[in-house]
Amino acid sequence: MGSRLKLNPERTFYWFFEAMCPVARDKDPSVQFMFPEDFADEESCQTLPRFCFPYDIQRARDGVAVQHFTFALTDLEGCQRFGFCRLANTSQTCLCILSYLPWFEVFYKLLNNLADYLAKGQTNEARTLLSELYKQPVPLVSGSVTLSMGEQVLVNEVSLSVGHPEAPEGVPYFIAPDPRSLPSIPESRNLTELIVAVDVGNLLQLYASMLFERRILIFASKLSTLTSCVHALTAVLYPMHWQHIFIPVLPPNLLDYCCAPMPYLIGVHTSLSEKVKSRGLEEVVILNVDTNTVETPFDDLKRIPPDVMSQLKMTLKRQAVSPGCGVSRAFLRAQALLFGGYREALCTQNGEISFNEDLFLDHKSNNMRQFLQSAVHLQFFKQFIDSRLEILNKGQEPDDLFEEEIENCEASPGKSRSYQQFVGNIRKGGGALILNVKSNMKAKGLTKSGLKNLLNHKQSHNEEASLQRGGSMSHRHTGGLQARLATTRHFGKG
């Protein structure tokens, strides 16, 4: 699986509860209010409230009145469930709503509405709102959701605007976010918090560490900033996805996860930092958000092609203080420059499209080749290739912002045309296409003569298949065809 998001979840959310901060470290939080009342997942009932107070309750003294933060859990199918939290310092309570949908601003605003109801003792109104949203089908695309509360209509367009032409005055509404859009500033709280808290130099260090799948710890004394930074860092890998341990905020009872030998991305409240560091961590990259400092035992930044990093650095310095999706676009362009060449390594054999690792590495510059020789063995790249092959072998064309950015990065028009011709023939021929990979097809991709040979090979393959079905194929003819087939390495399956 590439993305850890669940496809077509049954509900907008699965559980809402209000938890009370425990009075001692060895005590569990108590649940004061919950919906639905018959929620029967005992493990979640026991585990989730602990994530609502992920700090040393006897040491942390945060003066922030209200904080919004998010934790994430992985279910048995490998999909992420998100716990969106609203922690009130005055009442020492935390509201939490559990969902498979990564709608950060939607649920944060919903939690504010519910907090107002509960603070006024209007539990019936809170329960009605939750009941309507619980029954409401999940919108398949961005758009409005209309909720009915008795005779009153609540237009819940699940984004963050105030007021709605069809909603009664003072009634909140939301807009379901577009999953295809890039995070923008200031609309994306996660990205905005990251850019404000971490300077460009340290941001590049963290990006490099993620590209090499290191063990990464992030410390911060403000929970909202902590989890925003963790979530925003995973987003800069788009269209790839972090495949390893992912814990935006770690509760005290799970600190041993920081000693895991495999890659991870974990957020830890500053009040627990001494306990974590006392475990004798080795080869761990550490970001301290409060001091804006990065500690790393690796030279990952130097291992990424300098032309890509210098361009990214220059763009980030220019875009970091600008509203819009300039920061996200800068990382997307870097990803396209680093990995966009995968399209030139697509090969077919017996009608099945595969990825030729040798071809992918062979035509790169020395710096690029050295970087990709490590990258091709990493999980996020393997999962990315698997997902692209799955799309192509269904006779479809990958169509997302990453593919568009690759087109923007193409220096040679021939590259773009050859790939479009390749995909077009796959779609027309149902995948029955033979691509002969020759040693002279290096960095410039398929030339005009190469494209002509490709089409000739397709015609030969079709004639060969016709003869084979008729039972009249000669041994000599078969050998000639097999000699023209690409030698491919099936990649990323496992």
C-alpha positions as CSV (number, residue, x, y, z in Angstrom):
1,M,0.0,0.0,0.0
2,G,1.3,3.5,-0.8
3,S,-0.9,6.0,1.0
4,R,-2.0,4.9,4.5
5,L,-5.4,6.6,4.1
6,K,-8.4,4.4,4.1
7,L,-10.4,4.4,0.9
8,N,-14.1,5.1,1.2
9,P,-14.5,5.1,5.0
10,E,-18.0,4.2,6.1
11,R,-18.5,7.2,8.4
12,T,-17.2,10.8,8.8
13,F,-16.2,9.9,12.3
14,Y,-16.4,6.8,14.5
15,W,-16.1,8.0,18.1
16,F,-16.2,11.2,20.1
17,F,-15.4,11.5,23.8
18,E,-14.4,14.0,26.5
19,A,-11.5,12.9,28.7
20,M,-10.5,14.3,32.1
21,C,-6.8,14.7,32.9
22,P,-5.6,12.1,35.4
23,V,-4.6,13.3,38.9
24,A,-1.4,11.2,38.9
25,R,1.1,9.7,36.4
26,D,0.0,6.1,37.2
27,K,-3.7,6.9,36.6
28,D,-5.6,6.7,33.3
29,P,-7.8,9.6,32.1
30,S,-11.5,9.1,32.8
31,V,-14.1,9.5,30.0
32,Q,-16.9,12.0,30.9
33,F,-19.0,12.0,27.8
34,M,-19.0,9.9,24.6
35,F,-20.8,9.3,21.4
36,P,-22.1,6.9,20.3
37,E,-22.8,5.5,23.7
38,D,-22.6,1.9,22.5
39,F,-19.1,2.3,21.0
40,A,-17.8,-1.2,21.6
41,D,-14.1,-1.1,20.7
42,E,-12.7,-1.8,24.2
43,E,-9.0,-1.4,23.1
44,S,-9.7,2.1,21.7
45,C,-11.7,3.0,24.9
46,Q,-8.7,2.1,27.0
47,T,-5.9,3.4,24.7
48,L,-7.1,6.6,23.1
49,P,-7.7,8.7,26.2
50,R,-4.0,8.3,27.0
51,F,-3.1,10.1,23.8
52,C,-5.2,13.1,25.0
53,F,-2.6,14.0,27.7
54,P,0.8,13.1,26.0
55,Y,3.0,14.9,28.5
56,D,4.3,14.7,32.0
57,I,1.2,15.9,33.8
58,Q,3.3,16.9,36.9
59,R,5.9,18.9,35.0
60,A,4.1,20.5,32.0
61,R,2.7,23.9,32.8
62,D,1.5,25.3,29.5
63,G,-0.2,28.7,29.6
64,V,-2.0,28.2,26.3
65,A,-5.7,28.3,26.9
66,V,-6.7,25.9,24.1
67,Q,-4.6,23.7,21.9
68,H,-5.6,21.6,18.9
69,F,-3.4,18.6,18.1
70,T,-3.7,15.2,16.3
71,F,-2.5,11.7,17.0
72,A,-2.5,8.8,14.6
73,L,-3.1,5.1,15.0
74,T,-2.6,2.3,12.4
75,D,-5.4,-0.3,12.2
76,L,-5.1,-4.0,11.3
77,E,-5.4,-3.2,7.6
78,G,-2.5,-0.7,7.8
79,C,-4.7,2.3,7.5
80,Q,-4.3,5.4,9.6
81,R,-7.0,6.6,12.0
82,F,-6.7,10.1,13.3
83,G,-7.6,11.4,16.7
84,F,-8.3,15.1,16.5
85,C,-8.0,16.7,20.0
86,R,-8.9,20.0,21.7
87,L,-7.2,20.4,25.0
88,A,-8.5,23.1,27.3
89,N,-6.0,24.3,30.0
90,T,-8.7,25.8,32.2
91,S,-11.0,22.8,32.5
92,Q,-8.2,20.1,32.2
93,T,-10.4,18.3,29.7
94,C,-9.7,17.1,26.2
95,L,-12.2,16.5,23.5
96,C,-11.3,13.9,20.9
97,I,-13.0,12.7,17.7
98,L,-11.7,9.6,15.8
99,S,-11.8,9.5,12.0
100,Y,-10.1,8.0,9.0
101,L,-10.4,11.4,7.2
102,P,-7.4,13.8,7.5
103,W,-9.6,16.8,7.7
104,F,-7.6,18.8,10.3
105,E,-9.4,22.2,10.0
106,V,-12.8,20.5,9.7
107,F,-12.5,18.6,12.9
108,Y,-10.8,21.3,14.9
109,K,-13.6,23.7,14.2
110,L,-16.2,21.0,14.9
111,L,-14.5,20.4,18.3
112,N,-14.8,24.1,19.0
113,N,-18.5,24.0,18.4
114,L,-18.9,20.9,20.6
115,A,-16.8,22.5,23.3
116,D,-19.2,25.5,23.3
117,Y,-22.2,23.2,23.7
118,L,-20.7,21.2,26.5
119,A,-19.4,24.3,28.4
120,K,-23.0,25.6,28.4
121,G,-24.4,22.2,29.5
122,Q,-26.1,21.8,26.2
123,T,-25.4,18.1,25.9
124,N,-28.5,17.4,24.0
125,E,-27.5,19.8,21.3
126,A,-24.0,18.3,21.2
127,R,-25.5,14.8,20.9
128,T,-27.8,15.9,18.1
129,L,-25.0,17.5,16.1
130,L,-22.9,14.3,16.5
131,S,-25.8,12.1,15.6
132,E,-26.5,13.9,12.3
133,L,-22.8,13.9,11.3
134,Y,-22.5,10.3,12.3
135,K,-25.3,9.3,9.9
136,Q,-24.2,11.7,7.1
137,P,-22.6,9.9,4.1
138,V,-19.0,10.9,3.6
139,P,-18.8,13.3,0.6
140,L,-16.9,11.7,-2.3
141,V,-15.5,15.0,-3.4
142,S,-15.1,18.4,-1.8
143,G,-18.4,20.0,-1.3
144,S,-21.2,20.7,1.2
145,V,-22.8,18.5,3.7
146,T,-26.2,19.5,5.0
147,L,-27.2,18.5,8.6
148,S,-30.7,18.7,10.0
149,M,-31.1,19.5,13.7
150,G,-34.8,19.2,14.3
151,E,-36.5,22.0,12.4
152,Q,-33.2,23.9,12.0
153,V,-31.0,23.2,9.1
154,L,-27.3,23.1,9.8
155,V,-25.2,23.4,6.6
156,N,-22.0,21.7,7.4
157,E,-19.7,22.2,4.5
158,V,-16.9,20.5,6.3
159,S,-13.3,24.3,5.7
160,L,-13.0,27.1,7.9
161,S,-15.1,30.0,6.7
162,V,-17.7,31.9,8.8
163,G,-21.3,32.1,7.8
164,H,-23.1,30.5,4.8
165,P,-25.8,32.0,2.6
166,E,-28.1,29.0,3.3
167,A,-27.4,28.7,7.0
168,P,-29.1,30.5,9.8
169,E,-27.2,33.4,11.2
170,G,-24.5,32.2,13.7
171,V,-24.7,28.6,12.5
172,P,-21.2,27.2,11.7
173,Y,-20.5,25.4,8.5
174,F,-17.7,23.4,6.9
175,I,-16.3,22.5,3.5
176,A,-14.9,19.1,2.7
177,P,-11.2,19.7,1.6
178,D,-10.0,18.8,-1.9
179,P,-7.6,15.8,-1.6
180,R,-5.9,16.8,-4.9
181,S,-4.9,20.3,-3.8
182,L,-1.5,21.2,-2.4
183,P,-1.3,22.5,1.2
184,S,-1.3,26.3,1.3
185,I,-0.4,29.0,3.7
186,P,-2.2,30.0,5.9
187,E,-5.1,27.7,5.1
188,S,-3.1,24.6,6.1
189,R,-2.4,25.0,9.8
190,N,0.2,22.1,9.7
191,L,2.3,23.7,7.0
192,T,2.0,27.1,8.5
193,E,3.2,26.0,11.9
194,L,6.1,24.2,10.4
195,I,7.3,27.1,8.3
196,V,7.0,29.5,11.2
197,A,8.8,27.2,13.7
198,V,11.6,25.8,11.6
199,D,14.0,27.8,9.4
200,V,14.9,26.9,5.9
201,G,18.3,25.3,6.7
202,N,16.8,22.9,9.3
203,L,13.8,22.2,7.1
204,L,16.2,21.0,4.3
205,Q,18.0,18.8,6.9
206,L,14.8,17.2,7.9
207,Y,13.7,16.7,4.3
208,A,17.0,15.0,3.5
209,S,16.7,12.8,6.6
210,M,13.2,11.7,5.5
211,L,14.5,10.9,2.0
212,F,16.9,8.4,3.6
213,E,14.3,7.1,6.0
214,R,16.1,7.9,9.2
215,R,14.8,7.6,12.8
216,I,13.6,11.1,13.4
217,L,12.4,12.6,16.8
218,I,10.8,16.0,17.1
219,F,10.5,17.8,20.5
220,A,8.2,20.7,21.2
221,S,6.5,22.2,24.3
222,K,3.4,23.2,22.4
223,L,1.3,20.2,21.3
224,S,-0.4,22.0,18.4
225,T,3.0,23.0,17.0
226,L,4.4,19.5,17.6
227,T,1.9,17.5,15.8
228,S,1.5,20.1,13.0
229,C,5.2,19.8,12.3
230,V,5.1,16.0,12.2
231,H,2.1,15.9,9.8
232,A,3.5,18.7,7.6
233,L,6.9,16.9,7.2
234,T,5.2,13.8,5.8
235,A,3.3,15.9,3.4
236,V,6.4,17.3,1.7
237,L,7.2,13.7,0.5
238,Y,4.2,13.8,-1.8
239,P,3.5,11.9,-4.0
240,M,5.3,9.4,-1.8
241,H,4.3,8.4,1.7
242,W,6.2,7.7,4.9
243,Q,6.0,3.9,5.3
244,H,7.4,3.3,8.7
245,I,6.5,4.1,12.3
246,F,4.5,7.3,12.4
247,I,3.4,8.8,15.8
248,P,2.7,12.5,15.7
249,V,2.7,12.6,19.5
250,L,3.8,9.9,21.9
251,P,2.1,9.4,25.3
252,P,4.4,8.6,28.3
253,N,3.5,4.9,28.4
254,L,4.9,4.3,24.9
255,L,8.3,6.0,25.2
256,D,10.0,2.7,24.4
257,Y,9.0,3.2,20.7
258,C,11.9,5.7,20.6
259,C,14.3,2.8,20.9
260,A,12.9,1.0,17.9
261,P,15.6,-0.2,15.5
262,M,13.6,0.6,12.4
263,P,12.9,4.1,10.8
264,Y,10.4,6.2,12.5
265,L,8.9,9.7,12.7
266,I,7.8,10.5,16.2
267,G,6.8,13.6,18.1
268,V,7.4,14.0,21.8
269,H,6.4,16.7,24.2
270,T,9.4,18.5,25.7
271,S,8.4,17.5,29.3
272,L,9.4,13.9,28.3
273,S,12.6,14.7,26.5
274,E,14.9,13.8,29.3
275,K,13.3,10.4,29.7
276,V,13.6,9.7,26.0
277,K,17.3,10.8,25.8
278,S,18.2,8.8,28.9
279,R,17.4,5.6,26.9
280,G,20.7,6.0,25.0
281,L,19.5,6.8,21.5
282,E,21.9,6.1,18.6
283,E,21.7,7.3,15.0
284,V,18.7,9.4,15.6
285,V,17.9,12.8,14.0
286,I,16.5,15.2,16.6
287,L,14.6,18.5,15.9
288,N,14.0,20.7,18.9
289,V,11.2,23.0,17.7
290,D,11.5,25.4,20.7
291,T,15.1,26.2,20.0
292,N,14.9,25.6,16.2
293,T,17.9,23.3,16.2
294,V,18.7,20.0,14.5
295,E,21.0,17.3,15.7
296,T,22.0,14.6,13.2
297,P,24.9,12.1,12.9
298,F,24.4,11.9,9.1
299,D,25.5,14.0,6.1
300,D,22.2,13.3,4.3
301,L,22.0,16.9,2.9
302,K,25.3,16.5,1.0
303,R,24.2,13.2,-0.5
304,I,21.3,14.8,-2.4
305,P,22.2,16.4,-5.8
306,P,23.3,19.9,-5.1
307,D,21.5,21.5,-8.0
308,V,18.2,20.2,-6.7
309,M,18.8,21.3,-3.1
310,S,20.1,24.8,-4.1
311,Q,17.0,25.4,-6.2
312,L,14.8,24.2,-3.4
313,K,16.6,26.3,-0.8
314,M,16.3,29.4,-3.0
315,T,12.6,28.9,-3.6
316,L,11.8,28.2,0.0
317,K,13.6,31.4,1.2
318,R,11.5,33.3,-1.3
319,Q,8.2,31.6,-0.6
320,A,8.4,30.9,3.2
321,V,6.7,34.2,4.1
322,S,4.3,34.3,1.2
323,P,0.7,33.0,1.3
324,G,-0.4,30.3,-1.1
325,C,1.0,26.9,-2.1
326,G,4.5,28.1,-3.0
327,V,6.2,26.0,-0.3
328,S,4.4,22.9,-1.2
329,R,5.1,23.5,-4.9
330,A,8.8,23.9,-4.2
331,F,9.0,20.5,-2.5
332,L,6.8,18.9,-5.3
333,R,9.3,20.2,-7.9
334,A,12.2,18.8,-5.9
335,Q,10.5,15.4,-5.8
336,A,9.9,15.6,-9.6
337,L,13.5,16.4,-10.3
338,L,14.7,13.6,-8.1
339,F,12.3,10.8,-9.1
340,G,10.5,12.0,-12.2
341,G,12.9,9.9,-14.3
342,Y,11.0,6.7,-13.3
343,R,8.9,7.2,-16.4
344,E,11.9,6.6,-18.7
345,A,12.5,3.2,-17.0
346,L,9.1,1.8,-17.7
347,C,9.3,-1.4,-19.8
348,T,6.9,-4.0,-21.0
349,Q,7.3,-7.7,-21.4
350,N,4.6,-10.1,-22.5
351,G,2.1,-7.2,-22.1
352,E,3.0,-6.5,-18.4
353,I,4.6,-3.2,-17.5
354,S,7.5,-3.3,-15.1
355,F,10.2,-1.0,-13.8
356,N,13.8,-1.4,-15.0
357,E,16.1,-0.3,-12.1
358,D,19.2,-0.5,-14.2
359,L,17.8,1.9,-16.8
360,F,16.6,4.2,-14.1
361,L,20.1,4.6,-12.7
362,D,22.1,4.3,-15.9
363,H,21.3,7.6,-17.5
364,K,21.7,9.9,-14.5
365,S,24.6,12.2,-13.6
366,N,27.1,11.0,-11.0
367,N,25.4,12.9,-8.1
368,M,22.0,11.8,-9.1
369,R,23.1,8.2,-9.6
370,Q,24.7,8.0,-6.2
371,F,21.5,9.4,-4.6
372,L,19.1,7.1,-6.5
373,Q,21.2,4.0,-5.8
374,S,20.2,4.4,-2.2
375,A,16.7,5.7,-2.8
376,V,15.6,2.7,-4.9
377,H,16.0,0.5,-1.9
378,L,13.8,2.6,0.4
379,Q,10.2,1.7,1.2
380,F,8.6,4.9,0.1
381,F,10.1,4.6,-3.4
382,K,9.2,0.9,-3.8
383,Q,5.6,1.6,-2.7
384,F,5.5,4.5,-5.1
385,I,6.6,2.4,-8.1
386,D,4.2,-0.4,-7.1
387,S,1.3,2.1,-7.1
388,R,2.3,3.5,-10.5
389,L,2.7,0.1,-12.0
390,E,-0.8,-0.9,-10.7
391,I,-2.3,2.1,-12.4
392,L,-0.5,1.5,-15.7
393,N,-1.2,-2.2,-15.8
394,K,-4.9,-1.4,-15.6
395,G,-4.6,0.5,-18.9
396,Q,-4.9,3.9,-17.1
397,E,-2.6,6.9,-17.1
398,P,-1.3,8.4,-13.8
399,D,-3.0,11.7,-13.4
400,D,-2.0,13.9,-10.5
401,L,0.0,17.0,-9.6
402,F,3.3,15.0,-9.5
403,E,2.9,14.0,-13.2
404,E,2.1,17.5,-14.1
405,E,5.2,18.8,-12.3
406,I,7.3,16.2,-14.2
407,E,6.0,17.7,-17.4
408,N,7.0,21.2,-16.2
409,C,10.5,19.9,-15.3
410,E,11.2,18.2,-18.7
411,A,14.1,19.9,-20.4
412,S,13.6,17.9,-23.7
413,P,10.2,17.9,-25.5
414,G,11.0,14.4,-26.7
415,K,10.8,13.0,-23.2
416,S,7.3,14.2,-22.7
417,R,6.1,13.0,-26.1
418,S,7.7,9.6,-25.7
419,Y,6.0,9.0,-22.4
420,Q,2.6,10.2,-23.6
421,Q,3.0,8.0,-26.7
422,F,3.9,5.1,-24.4
423,V,0.9,5.5,-22.2
424,G,-1.4,6.2,-25.1
425,N,-0.4,2.9,-26.7
426,I,-0.9,1.1,-23.5
427,R,-4.4,2.4,-23.2
428,K,-5.2,1.7,-26.8
429,G,-3.7,-1.8,-26.9
430,G,-4.7,-2.9,-23.4
431,G,-1.1,-3.1,-22.3
432,A,0.1,-5.3,-25.1
433,L,3.2,-3.3,-25.9
434,I,6.8,-4.3,-26.4
435,L,9.5,-1.8,-25.5
436,N,13.0,-2.6,-26.6
437,V,15.4,-1.0,-24.2
438,K,18.7,-0.3,-25.9
439,S,22.0,0.7,-24.3
440,N,22.1,4.0,-26.3
441,M,18.8,5.2,-24.9
442,K,20.3,7.0,-21.9
443,A,19.5,10.4,-20.4
444,K,17.7,11.8,-23.4
445,G,15.0,9.1,-23.3
446,L,13.3,7.7,-26.4
447,T,14.5,9.3,-29.6
448,K,12.4,9.5,-32.7
449,S,14.0,6.4,-34.1
450,G,13.5,4.7,-30.7
451,L,9.8,5.6,-30.9
452,K,9.6,4.2,-34.4
453,N,11.3,1.0,-33.3
454,L,8.8,0.8,-30.4
455,L,5.9,1.0,-32.7
456,N,7.5,-1.6,-35.0
457,H,8.0,-3.9,-32.1
458,K,4.3,-3.5,-31.2
459,Q,3.3,-4.5,-34.7
460,S,5.7,-7.5,-34.6
461,H,4.3,-8.5,-31.3
462,N,0.8,-8.4,-32.6
463,E,1.7,-10.5,-35.7
464,E,3.6,-12.9,-33.5
465,A,0.6,-13.3,-31.2
466,S,-1.7,-13.9,-34.1
467,L,0.6,-16.6,-35.5
468,Q,0.9,-18.2,-32.1
469,R,-2.9,-18.4,-31.8
470,G,-2.9,-20.1,-35.2
471,G,-0.3,-22.6,-34.2
472,S,2.0,-21.8,-37.1
473,M,4.8,-20.0,-35.4
474,S,8.3,-21.2,-36.4
475,H,11.1,-21.7,-34.0
476,R,13.3,-19.3,-35.8
477,H,10.7,-16.6,-35.7
478,T,10.1,-17.1,-32.0
479,G,13.8,-16.7,-31.3
480,G,13.9,-13.5,-33.2
481,L,11.1,-11.9,-31.2
482,Q,12.5,-13.0,-27.9
483,A,15.8,-11.4,-28.8
484,R,14.1,-8.1,-29.2
485,L,12.2,-8.2,-25.9
486,A,13.4,-5.9,-23.2
487,T,15.5,-7.4,-20.3
488,T,13.6,-6.1,-17.3
489,R,13.8,-6.4,-13.6
490,H,10.5,-6.6,-11.8
491,F,10.7,-4.1,-9.1
492,G,8.9,-3.2,-5.9
493,K,6.8,-6.3,-5.4
494,G,6.9,-8.0,-2.1
